């Protein structure tokens, strides 16, 4: 009798546990992701299901930057009549972004630590994003999404040879393919993320350092153009690279630089992408009389970069707005650049880059809300000069509303960005809104990929003819 009772109790327990597990599975949200491991610049589709109609559902995404700071975003949705939330078709009721944004949870993340001002990826294999889904009276479900920075077939090689300092990426077994040299701006060093992403799209790429790296000048001053021509020659000699299909891609001071190089050495370049560039050769940031670039031992004609002291003086005179340069009231440098351009036309004329010498297709990308310097104004001036000089090259200037100085590739946190100027020891804003920078990053990146695919393929076709 006792055995029967025990068996009955066990059977009841098993039945109850089974029912509980079935109910738990039935009640648990289901997360469907089109690709849980994709290149960081690839959009993915996120669908949440297993809900009742018109139920409120909270989504949260989080990740860590290179300094282990946590970044988070969230959004509350109402499920449709079938109990489904599709981020590509529905806008959140509330959250860190608004409107229909399939990747809104990724770019709208903000730091938990309010002292953190910018998101830095750093060198890593992948960015891990944790997606959490919860609703009233339902268990919270989590899913990891891996955002890959470099395809598995990409080789990486540090270069410290023949005077060239950089990092070389290329698809395995590539021979005589299109090549891209990437030049960064006033931050120096050898940032690699954008370069390995380009390699993952089928290019042999070189992240070329030119200051702020051991063996190179400490500061962006008196950098000889011969260093770059030597690097271009080295790059073209690599077995992975088609010497007739090499593009230059530069950002900020690097954007200024690629325009200089393409105008000085037009036969060496098959395409140019200038991201938030200047149309003018500027001095080093370390001093208004110190040249940034030299050739044959002499300085290129340049215009003085506005100093913080000059900007303060202009603000005191009421010519531009005053800012303290603190994190709470960051410095905005663009108005000082605009003031100089307007006030000193002769200096501008002498220092303007001779873009009419460029013989290859040109893509210019700029932000209308660039607070570092007026990149859209510079882009317009480049286009005007090409028109005035009757240039016949294919050229495009894409400028983006509400975008600042820092947009390069999409789907990473893009909050309105601050930067600490280590030379001047002050805070400055790079401009734009989080949404504006995110949209510019997406559009500019895919425009860049399309431009490179078109122009470098055209170069290869022309070579065969």
N, C-alpha and C positions, 0 to 999 in steps of 0.2 A: 504493500500500500504506500509506504513511504517512498519507494522507488518511483511509483507512478506519479506521486505528487511532485517529486524533484524533476522528473522528466517534463511534466506539465508546466512547471515554473520555468524551466530552461527554454521550453518551446515558446512560451509566452514572451520571455525576455528577447529571444531571437527574433520573434515576429515584431515586437515593439521597436527593436533596434533597426530592423529592415525597413519598417514603415518610416522611422525617423530619418534614415539615410535617404530613402526615396523622396521624402518631403524636402529634405535639405537640398538634394540635387535639383528637385523641381523648383525650389524657391531661390536657388543661387543664381546670380546673374551670370550670363554667358558672354565672354569676351571673344570676339572674332577679329583677328588682325590679318590683313592681306599678306604681310611679310614681317615676321618678328625679328628678322635679321637682314637689314638692307643698308645700302650706302646712306650716309648721313644726309645727303642731298636729295634722296628719293622720297617722295610723298607716299604715305601708306593709308589704307582705308581701315577705319575702326568702326565696328558695329557692336552694339551692346544689346543683348536680347534676353528672353526668359522673364519678361515683366508683364504686368497687367497693362491694359490700355490706360494712357494718361497718368502714369505713375511718375513721380519726381525722382530723378536719379542723379547722384553726385559722382562726378569723375574727378580724379586728382592725378596729376603726373609729377614726378620728381626725378632729379638726377643730381650728380655731384660734379663740380668743376675740377680743374687740375689741382686746386688748393684744398680740395675736400669740402668746399662750401656746398650746402644743400640749396637747390633751387626748386621751387614748387609752382604749380598752376592748378586751377580748378575751374569747373563749370558744372552748372546744374541744368539738366535737360528734362523735358517731359516726353515720355515715350509716346509713340504713335498708336493708332488703333490696334496694331498687331503686337504692341508691347516692345517695340524696337526703337533704338536710338542709333542713327547713322550720322556720324560727324560730317560726312561729305554732303549731307542733304538738310541738316537741321542746325538751327542757331540755338545757343544756350539761352535759358531764361535769365541767367546771371552768371558771373564768373570773371576770370582774369582777361577774357576777350569777349567780343560781341560779333554778331553776324555769323554767316555760314563760313567757317574756316576749318577745312579738314585737318590742318596741322596746327590749329590755334593753341592747343595745349602744349605744344613744343616750344613755339616762339614766345609765348606770353609768360613763361616762368619768371619769377622774381626770387631774389635771394632771401632766405630765412633771416640771415644776419644782415641787418640794415646798413651795416658799415661797408658791406661789399657793394661795389659800383658797376663792375663789368664781369661778363662771363668769359672765361678763358678755357679753351679745350685742353691745351697742352698736348704732349705727344703720348698717345695711347692707341691701343688697337681698336677700341670701340667705346662709345658712350652708352651706358646702360640707363634706360628710362624705365621707371616702375609706374605702371598704370594701375590705379585702384578704383574700384567701382562699388558704390554702396547705395542703399535705399532703406527706408523705414521698414523694420521687422524682417530684414534680409541680411544674411551674412555678407561681409565685405570680401570681395574677390580681388586678387592681385595678379598682375601679369608683367613679366619683364620683356622689354623691347630693346633689341640691340641695334644701335646705330653705328654702322661700320665706317671707319675712317679710310680704310685702304682695302681694295680687293685682294683676295688671296693670291692672285697671280702677279702681284706687283713686287718687284725687287727694289730694295733701298740700298744706296751706297753713299757713304760720306766721302766727299771729295776734298782732298788737300794735296793737290798736285798741279804742277805747271803754273803756280801762282793763283789757282782757282780755289775758292773756299765756298763750299755749298753742300747740298744734298741732292743726289741724282736718283730719280725714280723712273722706272720703266716696266712695261709689261714683259713678262718672261718670254723669251724667244722672239722678241720684237727685233726686226731688222729694217733699217731705212724707213722708219715711220716718221710722222709729223712730230715736231718738237716744240716745247714751250719753255721759255726762261721767265721765271717770276721774280720780280723785284719789289721788295716791301719798302715802307716809308721810314719815318723818323724814329721808329721804335728800334730799328737795327736788329741784329741777330739773324737767325735763319728759321723763321716760322715755316712749318712744313705742311700743315693741314690742307690748305688750298692746293698745294702742289701735288700731294699724294692723291687728292680727289681728282685732279685733272689727269693724272696718270691712270687712275681707275676708269677714266673715260677713253682710254686708248692712246694717250700721248706719252712720249718720253719727255720728262720734265726736270728742270733744274731749279731748285730754290737757291738763288745766288745771294750769298752774303757780301756786303761791301763795307760794313763798319759794325762795331760792337761785337766782334768775334775775335778770338785769339788769332793773331797773325795778320789782322787788318786794323785800319785806323780805329781809335776808340770812339771818335765822334764823327758825325756827318759833316765833315769839312775837308776841303781840298782833296776830294776823291778824284783820281785821274780817270778820264774816259778810256784811256788805254787799258785799264783793268777790265773793263767790260768788253772791249773788242777782243781781248785775249780770251776771255771766258766764252764769248760767242764762237770764236774759232775752235777752242777746245771742244765745245759742245757739238759742233758740226762734224768733228772728226770721230765722234763716237759711233760705233757700228749700229746702234739702235736708231740713229737720227738721220733723216733725209736732210742734207745740207740746204736744199732749196725750199724747205718747208718749215722754217723756224719763226715762231711768233714771240713777241715780247709782251708780257702782261705786268703792269705796274700799278701800285696803289699809293695815293697821296704824293709824297716826295718821289716815290717810285713811279707814279704816273707822270710826273714832271720829267723824270729821268728817261723813261721809255720814249717820250716824245723827242727829247734831246738826241738820244741815240739814233732813232729812226730818221731824224733830220740830218744828223751829222754823217751817218753811215747808211744811206738808203739802200744800197745793194745787199746789205747783210740781213735784211729783215723782210719776211713775207707777210706779216700781219702785226698790228699793234692794238692792244686793249689798254686804254688809260682810264683807270678807275679813280674818281674824284681828284683829277690832276689840276695842276696850274698851267696857265698858258704862258707863264713868265718864269725865267730863271731867277731863283731867289738865293739869297745869301744863306750861309749856315745859320742854324738856330742859335749857335753859341755866340754869335756876334754879327751886327749889321754890316761890318766891313770885312768879314771873313768869307771867302768864296766856298760854296758847297762843292763845285765841280771845276776841274782844270783839264786842259788839253795842251799837249806839247809843253807842259810846265807852266802855262799861263792860265789865269782865271778866265772862264767864260764871262762875257758881260752879264752882270747880274743887278738885281734890285734888292735893296735892303729889306730883310724880313722885319715886319713891325715887332718891336720888343714890347714886353709887358709895361715897361716904364713909359714908352711912347703912348701906348694905349691908355694908360692912367692919365697922362697929360691931356690927351684928346678928350677923355671923359670929363676931366676937370674943366676943360674949356667948353663943354657942352656939345662937342662935335659927335660924340658917340655915347652910348649908355655906359654908366659906371657899374662895375661889378667888383666884388671884393677878392675874388680868386679863392674863396673858401669852398668847401664841399657843398655848403648850404647855398652859396651864391657864387657859382663857378664863373670863371672868366669866359667871355665869348670873344674870340679873336677875329672872326670874319669881318666885322665892321671896320677894324683898323686896316685890313687889307683893301677893302673897298675904298676907304678914304684915300689911301695912297694911290690907287689906280686912277681915281678921279682927279686928284690934285697934281700928280706928276706925270703927265702924258709923255713927256720927252724921255723920262727914265723908263717908262713902260715900253715905249717903242724900241729903245736900245736893248732892253733885256728880254723882249718877247721871243719865244721860240720860233724859229723859221720853219714852221710846219709845212710850208709849201714845198719844201725839199723832200718830204716824205713821198715814197713811190709805191706804197703798199696800202691795202685797205685799213681803215682806222675805225675803231669803236670807242666812243667816249661815254662814260657813265658818271652821272653826278647826282647830288642831292640838293633839292631846292632849299632845304633847311640846314645845309651844311654850316655849322657854327665854327669850324676850324678855319676854313677859308672859303671864299665864294666859288665853289667848284662849278656850279651851273653857269655863273657869269663867265668863268674861264672857258668852259666848254663852248659857250656861245661865241666867244671871241675867236676861238680856234676855228670854228666853222665859218665865221665871217672872214677871217684871214684867208682861208682856203678858197673861199668864193672870190674875194678881191684879187687874189693872185692867180686866179683861173686854174686852180688845181683840178685835175681830172680823176683823182683817186676816189674810190668808193668810200664814203664816210657816213657815219651815223652818230648822232648825239642823243642818248636816252637820258632824260632827267626825271627824277621821281619826287612827287610832292610828299612832304612830311618826312623825307629821308635826310639824314645827316651825313656825317663824314665816314661812318663805319658800317658798311654793308658789303658783304662779299659772297657768302653762300647761305642757303636757306635752312630753316627749321632748327635753329639753335636760339636760346634766349636772346632777345633783341631789345631789351628795355632801353629807354632813353639813356645814352651812355655818357659817363664821366671818365676823365683821364687825369692822371697826375703828371704834370710836366716836371720831369726830374732836373732839367737844366734851370728853369725859372723858379722851381719850387712853388708851384701854385696849381690849383684845380681848374680845369677847363671842361666845358661841355662840348661834345662832338656833334650834338644837334639831332633833331628828328624825334619822332615818337616811336614807341615800341612797335605799333602797328605799321607805321610808315617805313621804318627800317626793315621790318619783316617782309613787307610786300616788295620793297626795292631789292632786298637780298634775293628773293625768289625770281623776280623778273630779270634782274641784272645777270644772275648766274646762268639762267637758261638762255638768255640772249648771248652771253659769252660763249657758251658751248656751241650754240648754233653758228655763231660768227666764226669760231675757230674751225669747226667742221667744214664750213663752206669755203673759207679763204685758204686754208691749208690744203684742202683737197684740190682747189683750183690751181694752187701753186704746183702740186704734183702733176696735175693734168697738163699744165703749161710746159712743164719740164719734158714731158713725153712727146710733145708736138714738135 
